[in-house]
Amino acid sequence: MSEPSKTRPKVPEGKSRYLLTRQKEANDKGYVGYDTIWESFQKEAEYKTPKRP
């Protein structure tokens, strides 16, 4: 059985509305991971103290 190739095909970036996926470099065992970058889609409102009765 031949040794598996250490080079993997380059995958283009995956883009969606709030998510970006990038391929990482292969490690010494040939494992290729992916970075996932989330864009925030929630808005944070400034806290205001309620009126006193």
N, CA, C and O of each residue as an XYZ file, in Angstrom:
212
protein
N       0.850     -1.177      0.000
C       0.000      0.000      0.000
C       0.889      1.232      0.000
O       1.847      1.299      0.770
N       0.596      2.188     -0.833
C       1.416      3.396     -0.921
C       1.053      4.378      0.187
O      -0.063      4.373      0.707
N       2.029      5.225      0.537
C       1.818      6.223      1.588
C       0.897      7.325      1.055
O       1.067      7.768     -0.081
N      -0.090      7.779      1.871
C      -0.987      8.830      1.389
C      -0.232     10.131      1.144
O       0.735     10.447      1.837
N      -0.681     10.857      0.171
C      -0.034     12.110     -0.196
C      -0.212     13.146      0.907
O      -1.299     13.269      1.471
N       0.844     13.889      1.218
C       0.782     14.921      2.255
C       0.196     16.223      1.716
O      -0.123     17.126      2.490
N       0.054     16.324      0.409
C      -0.510     17.549     -0.154
C      -1.991     17.344     -0.426
O      -2.410     16.306     -0.939
N      -2.759     18.339     -0.077
C      -4.193     18.294     -0.298
C      -4.564     19.409     -1.266
O      -3.870     20.423     -1.327
N      -5.630     19.246     -2.013
C      -6.039     20.333     -2.911
C      -6.471     21.553     -2.097
O      -7.088     21.416     -1.040
N      -6.150     22.723     -2.589
C      -6.520     23.958     -1.914
C      -8.011     24.208     -2.130
O      -8.501     24.186     -3.259
N      -8.718     24.444     -1.032
C     -10.156     24.689     -1.081
C     -10.387     26.190     -0.994
O      -9.761     26.845     -0.160
N     -11.254     26.760     -1.814
C     -11.503     28.207     -1.732
C     -12.224     28.568     -0.437
O     -12.844     27.715      0.198
N     -12.136     29.848     -0.052
C     -12.809     30.316      1.156
C     -14.316     30.140      1.005
O     -14.889     30.391     -0.055
N     -14.935     29.703      2.091
C     -16.387     29.590      2.116
C     -16.957     30.841      2.759
O     -16.556     31.209      3.863
N     -17.876     31.490      2.089
C     -18.447     32.728      2.608
C     -19.960     32.604      2.667
O     -20.607     32.161      1.718
N     -20.500     33.004      3.799
C     -21.947     33.138      3.933
C     -22.201     34.447      4.664
O     -21.275     35.229      4.884
N     -23.439     34.687      5.037
C     -23.805     35.983      5.599
C     -23.019     36.314      6.868
O     -22.547     37.442      7.012
N     -22.868     35.374      7.776
C     -22.209     35.640      9.054
C     -20.986     34.756      9.309
O     -20.393     34.836     10.385
N     -20.600     33.925      8.359
C     -19.542     32.945      8.585
C     -18.537     32.949      7.443
O     -18.901     33.030      6.270
N     -17.254     32.858      7.815
C     -16.175     32.740      6.840
C     -15.350     31.515      7.217
O     -14.948     31.379      8.372
N     -15.092     30.632      6.275
C     -14.334     29.409      6.520
C     -13.087     29.409      5.652
O     -13.161     29.618      4.441
N     -11.925     29.169      6.288
C     -10.654     29.103      5.558
C      -9.966     27.783      5.872
O     -10.049     27.275      6.991
N      -9.283     27.234      4.870
C      -8.546     25.991      5.052
C      -7.191     26.295      5.680
O      -6.512     27.238      5.275
N      -6.792     25.488      6.681
C      -5.476     25.621      7.312
C      -4.460     24.796      6.539
O      -4.818     24.010      5.662
N      -3.212     24.981      6.869
C      -2.148     24.156      6.266
C      -2.178     22.759      6.888
O      -2.580     22.603      8.041
N      -1.759     21.752      6.140
C      -1.721     20.380      6.643
C      -0.609     20.231      7.678
O       0.460     20.826      7.540
N      -0.867     19.430      8.718
C       0.171     19.177      9.713
C       1.034     17.994      9.263
O       0.882     17.502      8.145
N       1.939     17.540     10.138
C       2.871     16.468      9.755
C       2.173     15.137      9.477
O       2.737     14.292      8.782
N       0.968     14.927      9.999
C       0.228     13.692      9.748
C      -0.677     13.800      8.521
O      -1.303     12.819      8.120
N      -0.745     14.987      7.929
C      -1.569     15.172      6.743
C      -2.965     15.678      7.045
O      -3.783     15.817      6.136
N      -3.253     15.961      8.334
C      -4.579     16.466      8.709
C      -4.723     17.922      8.280
O      -3.840     18.738      8.547
N      -5.812     18.248      7.626
C      -6.088     19.612      7.186
C      -7.304     20.097      7.959
O      -8.383     19.511      7.872
N      -7.120     21.169      8.714
C      -8.227     21.724      9.491
C      -8.768     22.977      8.827
O      -8.297     23.395      7.770
N      -9.753     23.558      9.462
C     -10.404     24.754      8.924
C     -10.589     25.783     10.027
O     -10.896     25.434     11.167
N     -10.399     27.067      9.680
C     -10.699     28.177     10.576
C     -12.114     28.636     10.268
O     -12.493     28.766      9.104
N     -12.895     28.881     11.315
C     -14.224     29.448     11.122
C     -14.273     30.777     11.850
O     -13.958     30.854     13.038
N     -14.663     31.807     11.149
C     -14.700     33.146     11.695
C     -16.149     33.629     11.642
O     -16.735     33.760     10.567
N     -16.716     33.890     12.825
C     -18.094     34.349     12.925
C     -18.139     35.860     12.980
O     -17.348     36.485     13.687
N     -19.052     36.445     12.243
C     -19.311     37.873     12.315
C     -20.499     38.045     13.258
O     -21.498     37.335     13.148
N     -20.380     38.990     14.180
C     -21.444     39.195     15.152
C     -22.713     39.668     14.460
O     -22.669     40.556     13.609
N     -23.843     39.072     14.826
C     -25.106     39.491     14.238
C     -26.083     39.979     15.303
O     -27.237     40.281     14.998
N     -25.623     40.057     16.558
C     -26.443     40.608     17.626
C     -25.951     42.005     17.955
O     -24.751     42.280     17.921
N     -26.875     42.867     18.267
C     -26.521     44.214     18.663
C     -26.627     44.314     20.178
O     -27.564     43.790     20.782
N     -25.658     44.991     20.785
C     -25.654     45.142     22.220
C     -26.102     46.558     22.561
O     -25.475     47.535     22.151
N     -27.197     46.658     23.316
C     -27.732     47.964     23.685
C     -27.099     48.414     24.999
O     -26.798     47.596     25.869
N     -26.906     49.707     25.129
C     -26.341     50.263     26.347
C     -27.382     50.157     27.459
O     -28.563     50.423     27.236
N     -26.941     49.769     28.657
C     -27.862     49.608     29.780
C     -28.230     50.963     30.355
O     -27.367     51.804     30.606
N     -29.536     51.162     30.562
C     -30.027     52.387     31.194
C     -30.763     51.991     32.456
O     -31.581     51.072     32.435
N     -30.482     52.677     33.560
C     -31.134     52.400     34.828
C     -32.614     52.767     34.714
O     -32.953     53.840     34.215
N     -33.489     51.879     35.173
C     -34.928     52.193     35.097
C     -35.293     53.373     35.994
O     -34.597     53.667     36.966
N     -36.379     54.035     35.658
C     -36.847     55.155     36.467
C     -37.278     54.658     37.835
O     -37.808     53.555     37.970
N     -37.046     55.474     38.838
C     -37.484     55.113     40.187
C     -38.971     55.466     40.332
O     -39.422     56.474     39.788
N     -39.723     54.650     41.053
C     -41.151     54.922     41.215
C     -41.437     56.142     42.080
O     -42.598     56.486     42.299
